[in-house]
Amino acid sequence: MSDILDKRDRADRFRQRLQRAMQDRSMSQSALARHIGTDRSTISQALSDDGARLPGAHVVAACAQALGVSADWLLGLSDRPESAAALTAAALSLTHAPRALVDERIFGWHQEAAGYKIRHVPAGLPDMLKTNAMLEWEYRPHLGRTTTQAINASRDRLNWMRAAQSDYEIALPIFELHSFAAGTGYYTGLPAQTRHDQLDQLLELSRHLYPRLRLYLFDQRALYSAPITVFGPLLAVLYTGGHYMAFRDRERIETLSLHFDDLVRQAAHTARDMPEHFESLRMLIN
């Protein structure tokens, strides 16, 4: 008897959800029948039968596809009406990453995560810690507006992020700061005065904003990290150079959070000794 009741409950749930999905899509019985290639009586029977009988699997699957929901949801096996493809699309998005100083997408993610801890492995020095001269040297070829307008817009955004009550943890490979101070590699041609001023700003911010801002340096010979940002429990973003891969499913956010934990745990320099390390880098500037 209990098995019959269970089947009746499932059939009743199917009828309710089918009716709801049809209403949400403003689709009549006749229209649904045309979409799935059957006659109207099949849909009418599926909606009106008060017994324990369910339509055949091919009818359930066709209805789900026509209505943009999952068959599991229609059958009461899931509480999420989205199809598997829709769930995957919601969990992972791939968007263009412009080479620009003011990036609306990044700012939107920071706004969304205001109040949460934000953990960041930048592709170079983090933009929010750069001097105006550093920003101008790096982004001048890509600004698309006057340098002053772009820097002012960037500063407004960065000031908002600093005041958003989010804690920031930033991890950098040791060689990045070494290369910056020495003016080698990516930083070849960066004037010595700009490097001096940038070090001064890093030193000031690491002291003034601690502990809300914590910097860590890891040895990339022992650990590697692609540029990533974890926005609290909301999303994690991987930067590929030309695109952002944004993950919103809990499993991948936790995986990238654990990766960041490893960078912090094995950091060669932690937030407390960063001021001293910045001072030691001055001897590399010439």
TATA-V902094 format. One record per residue. RES is the residue in one small letter. PHI is phi as a letter, one per 30 degrees, with the letter a starting at -180 (999 if undefined). PSI is psi in whole degrees, -180 to 180 (999 if undefined). D_FIRST is the distance of its C-alpha to the first C-alpha in whole Angstrom. Layout:
# TATA-V902094
res | phi | psi | d_first
RES | PHI | PSI | D_FIRST
RES | PHI | PSI | D_FIRST
This chain:
# TATA-V902094
res | phi | psi | d_first
m | 999 | -42 | 0
s | d | -34 | 4
d | d | -38 | 5
i | d | -41 | 5
l | d | -41 | 6
d | d | -42 | 9
k | d | -39 | 10
r | d | -41 | 11
d | d | -43 | 12
r | d | -40 | 14
a | d | -40 | 15
d | d | -40 | 16
r | d | -39 | 18
f | e | -47 | 20
r | d | -42 | 21
q | d | -43 | 23
r | d | -35 | 24
l | d | -44 | 26
q | d | -41 | 27
r | d | -44 | 29
a | d | -38 | 30
m | d | -40 | 32
q | d | -42 | 33
d | d | -34 | 35
r | c | 3 | 36
s | h | 47 | 37
m | c | 124 | 36
s | d | 171 | 35
q | d | -41 | 32
s | d | -43 | 35
a | d | -42 | 37
l | d | -41 | 34
a | d | -42 | 34
r | d | -40 | 37
h | d | -38 | 37
i | c | 1 | 34
g | i | 39 | 36
t | b | -178 | 33
d | c | 162 | 33
r | d | -31 | 32
s | d | -30 | 30
t | d | -43 | 27
i | d | -41 | 28
s | d | -43 | 27
q | d | -39 | 24
a | d | -32 | 23
l | d | -25 | 23
s | c | -20 | 22
d | d | 122 | 19
d | c | 15 | 16
g | c | -158 | 14
a | c | 6 | 12
r | d | 135 | 15
l | c | 152 | 18
p | d | 165 | 21
g | d | 159 | 23
a | e | -37 | 24
h | d | -32 | 28
v | d | -43 | 27
v | d | -46 | 25
a | d | -42 | 28
a | d | -41 | 31
c | d | -44 | 30
a | d | -44 | 30
q | d | -43 | 33
a | d | -32 | 34
l | c | -3 | 33
g | i | 32 | 34
v | b | 175 | 31
s | c | 148 | 29
a | d | -35 | 26
d | d | -39 | 24
w | d | -44 | 25
l | e | -37 | 24
l | d | 0 | 20
g | i | 16 | 20
l | c | -9 | 21
s | b | 149 | 24
d | c | 0 | 26
r | c | 117 | 29
p | d | -17 | 30
e | d | 150 | 33
s | d | 165 | 33
a | e | -39 | 34
a | d | -40 | 38
a | d | -39 | 38
l | d | -41 | 36
t | d | -43 | 39
a | d | -37 | 42
a | d | -32 | 41
a | d | -27 | 41
l | b | 127 | 44
s | b | 146 | 47
l | b | 117 | 51
t | b | 155 | 54
h | d | 140 | 57
a | c | 100 | 59
p | d | 146 | 63
r | d | 82 | 66
a | b | 153 | 67
l | d | -40 | 68
v | c | 107 | 65
d | c | 108 | 62
e | d | -38 | 60
r | d | -48 | 56
i | d | -44 | 57
f | d | -39 | 58
g | d | -39 | 55
w | d | -39 | 53
h | d | -41 | 55
q | d | -43 | 55
e | d | -35 | 51
a | c | 14 | 51
a | e | 129 | 54
g | j | -19 | 53
y | c | 161 | 51
k | d | 133 | 53
i | c | 125 | 55
r | c | 130 | 55
h | b | 129 | 58
v | c | 101 | 59
p | d | 166 | 62
a | d | -20 | 64
g | a | -140 | 67
l | d | 140 | 68
p | d | 132 | 66
d | e | -39 | 67
m | d | -9 | 66
l | c | 6 | 69
k | d | 151 | 72
t | d | 164 | 75
n | d | -40 | 76
a | d | -37 | 79
m | d | -43 | 76
l | d | -43 | 74
e | d | -44 | 76
w | d | -41 | 77
e | d | -39 | 74
y | c | -3 | 73
r | e | -42 | 76
p | d | -10 | 75
h | b | 7 | 72
l | d | -42 | 72
g | i | 8 | 72
r | a | -179 | 74
t | d | 151 | 77
t | e | -44 | 77
t | d | -45 | 77
q | d | -45 | 74
a | d | -44 | 72
i | d | -41 | 73
n | d | -43 | 73
a | d | -41 | 69
s | d | -44 | 68
r | d | -39 | 70
d | e | -44 | 68
r | d | -44 | 64
l | d | -37 | 65
n | d | -38 | 66
w | d | -45 | 63
m | d | -38 | 61
r | d | -30 | 63
a | c | 7 | 63
a | d | 8 | 59
q | i | 26 | 58
s | c | 140 | 57
d | d | 139 | 58
y | c | 129 | 59
e | c | 124 | 59
i | b | 127 | 61
a | c | 131 | 62
l | b | 147 | 64
p | d | 144 | 66
i | e | -41 | 69
f | d | -24 | 71
e | d | -49 | 70
l | d | -36 | 72
h | d | -46 | 75
s | d | -39 | 75
f | d | -51 | 75
a | d | -38 | 78
a | d | -12 | 80
g | i | 40 | 80
t | c | 170 | 79
g | h | -128 | 76
y | e | -32 | 74
y | c | 11 | 77
t | e | 130 | 80
g | j | -6 | 82
l | d | 120 | 81
p | e | 147 | 84
a | e | -39 | 84
q | d | -38 | 85
t | d | -39 | 81
r | d | -41 | 80
h | e | -49 | 82
d | d | -38 | 80
q | d | -41 | 77
l | d | -41 | 77
d | e | -43 | 78
q | d | -41 | 75
l | d | -41 | 73
l | d | -46 | 75
e | d | -46 | 75
l | d | -38 | 71
s | d | -29 | 70
r | d | -45 | 71
h | d | -39 | 71
l | c | -7 | 67
y | d | 136 | 66
p | c | 3 | 63
r | d | -27 | 62
l | c | 122 | 63
r | b | 125 | 63
l | c | 143 | 64
y | b | 145 | 64
l | c | 127 | 66
f | c | 155 | 64
d | d | 111 | 66
q | d | -11 | 65
r | d | -25 | 66
a | c | -33 | 63
l | b | 144 | 61
y | b | 146 | 60
s | b | 131 | 58
a | d | 163 | 58
p | d | 121 | 59
i | b | 158 | 55
t | b | 131 | 54
v | c | 114 | 51
f | c | 79 | 51
g | h | -141 | 49
p | d | 5 | 45
l | d | -47 | 45
l | a | 162 | 47
a | b | 138 | 49
v | b | 129 | 52
l | c | 128 | 53
y | c | 121 | 57
t | c | -6 | 58
g | j | -49 | 61
g | c | -13 | 60
h | b | 161 | 57
y | c | 132 | 54
m | c | 112 | 51
a | c | 124 | 49
f | c | 133 | 46
r | c | 0 | 43
d | d | 144 | 40
r | e | -39 | 40
e | d | -46 | 40
r | d | -35 | 44
i | d | -44 | 45
e | d | -38 | 44
t | d | -46 | 46
l | d | -30 | 49
s | d | -42 | 49
l | d | -36 | 49
h | d | -44 | 52
f | d | -38 | 54
d | e | -40 | 54
d | d | -40 | 55
l | d | -42 | 58
v | d | -44 | 59
r | d | -35 | 58
q | c | 18 | 61
a | d | 135 | 63
a | d | -28 | 67
h | b | 130 | 68
t | c | 177 | 66
a | e | -34 | 66
r | d | -32 | 68
d | c | 9 | 71
m | d | -42 | 71
p | e | -43 | 74
e | d | -39 | 76
h | d | -40 | 75
f | e | -41 | 76
e | d | -40 | 79
s | d | -23 | 79
l | d | -16 | 79
r | d | -32 | 82
m | d | -15 | 84
l | d | -13 | 82
i | d | 126 | 84
n | b | 999 | 87
